[in-house]
Amino acid sequence: MTIFEYEIEAEPDGRGTKLEGLVTISETTIDRRDNDLAVLLLHGAGGDLHGGHLDDTSDYLAWMGFPVVRVTMKSPAALYRMRAAHAAMAAAKELDEMKHVKKWILMGHSNGARVAIALASEMLDAWRLDNNEDQPLGVVLFSFPLHAPGKHDDLRDDELMSLELPTFIVRGTRDTFSRQDLFDSAMKTMRDAKKAHPIIVHDVIGGNHSLQVPKSSKDTTTDIELDGIRTAVTNFCISLKNINARGRVLHQKPAGRGANGTTR
């Protein structure tokens, strides 16, 4: 199967500023005229659209039938990144291969995960007011920064609590932005709130904030453990295709265990 990349330009400010973007899509998806679902994948602060695992993740998702839109955002400011994300989605939909897209799965790594949450809330509110607007189906958060390193009293758990969509969280167990006990407490609070949507966590054992694991790890032969991550994330995306009219996911849990991770 052939994977294609289309270059796009996103204009976030209406002043002629153009940001580099890419749409990654497979030949089989191009041939399907009924394709109405795509992924937006946002990088972390200080990175770009190729950073870390984003190239590999995009290629795999595209191979599995999910077109992926990315954009390089030059500032970490939240409002700027929101405008950049909207501009990238609009630019992508100008492609003939993407013109039928009306539904989105929003993904982000680190700072990009925070933007994905805010974007999901904004898009969901707009869709509730007008069902002709694009619909967010779910979010995937890679290395959500629950707190800055060492600042354990300043949590961002309120951002997680604001989620109203099916949520899949990928995190490394050595992530200095997500101390284990604080993260577990945040998950318990979310689940105790009995939210209607599923909240699924995939732990990368020994992974850091970049989802890299020590080279000496018994189960790891590469710098980044992708097999378990991308399998679990893809299964989650597939489940979102089965959302019923009330917005409930019919198949809530993806496959349980990857090569170096667990899904819970």
C-alpha positions, -999 to +999 in steps of 0.1 A: +000+000+000+013+035-009+012+063+016+010+098+002+019+131+018+003+164+006+019+197+016-006+223+029-002+259+042-021+271+072-028+308+078-036+313+115-038+350+118-053+364+086-021+385+080-004+363+055+016+342+079+018+307+065+026+276+085+040+243+071+015+215+072+011+179+059-017+156+052-007+119+053-032+095+036-032+060+020-041+052-015-070+030-003-085+059+017-082+082-014-103+057-033-131+057-007-155+084-015-174+080+017-144+088+040-156+115+064-131+109+094-096+123+098-070+128+126-054+160+137-020+154+153-003+183+172+033+185+183+046+197+217+062+230+226+094+237+208+089+209+183+076+207+148+053+184+128+080+158+124+090+157+161+095+125+181+071+097+171+048+119+149+061+107+115+058+070+125+024+075+141+010+094+111+022+068+087+007+039+107-026+056+112-028+065+075-019+029+066-048+018+088-073+041+070-071+074+090-058+105+072-036+126+094-033+164+094-003+180+110+011+216+112+042+232+126+032+258+152+058+284+159+045+295+193+035+276+224+007+301+231-026+283+235-048+308+214-022+309+186-021+271+185-059+269+184-060+292+154-032+272+138-050+240+143-083+253+128-064+267+099-046+234+092-079+215+093-095+240+069-065+239+045-066+201+045-103+200+036-095+220+005-078+189-009-101+167-031-089+137-010-103+154+022-133+173+010-158+149+026-142+150+061-167+162+088-155+142+118-122+144+137-101+126+162-079+151+180-045+141+191-015+159+206+018+153+223+026+172+256+016+209+249-002+196+218-023+174+240-035+204+260-044+222+227-063+190+216-084+191+248-093+228+243-100+223+207-122+193+214-143+214+238-146+243+214-156+221+185-180+201+205-198+232+217-201+244+181-213+211+168-240+210+196-253+243+184-251+234+147-248+198+135-234+210+102-202+220+120-174+194+121-178+169+149-150+159+173-153+122+181-126+116+207-091+127+219-058+109+222-033+125+246+003+116+243+023+125+274-002+150+288+018+173+311-002+170+343+023+193+360+057+210+352+087+189+364+090+193+402+059+215+405+036+189+420+013+214+437+003+231+404-018+204+386-036+207+353-062+180+362-090+205+356-082+203+318-086+165+320-118+169+339-132+192+312-132+163+287-166+153+274-154+128+247-139+093+246-103+097+258-072+076+252-041+086+272-006+074+264+020+081+291+055+069+301+058+056+336+090+077+340+075+109+327+086+138+349+056+158+338+032+131+353+042+117+386+025+083+390+006+088+422-007+122+410-018+108+377-035+078+393-054+102+416-065+123+386-078+092+368-096+081+399-113+115+402-123+114+365-137+079+368-155+086+401-172+115+383-189+087+363-184+105+330-204+089+302-174+085+279-146+059+283-112+070+297-085+045+287-048+047+297-019+030+279+012+029+301+046+027+283+067+009+309+098+028+316+089+055+291+099+092+296+080+123+284+091+116+249+079+080+253+114+068+250+125+038+271+160+030+283+181+011+257+189-014+284+153-023+289+148-061+286+118-057+263+130-029+240+152-029+210+145+007+198+146+041+213+109+045+212+084+017+218+059+022+190+043-012+185+022-013+215+013+024+213+002+025+177-018-007+180-037+005+210-043+040+195-054+026+162-079+002+179-093+032+198-097+051+166-115+021+150-138+020+180-148+056+174-162+048+140-188+028+159-203+057+179-240+055+180-266+082+178-263+090+215-225+094+213-217+063+232-188+041+220-201+006+212-166-010+216-150+008+245-117-010+250-089-016+225-066-046+226-051-049+260-013-053+259+015-041+237+051-052+235+062-028+262+029-014+276-004-021+292-038-007+285-061-001+315 
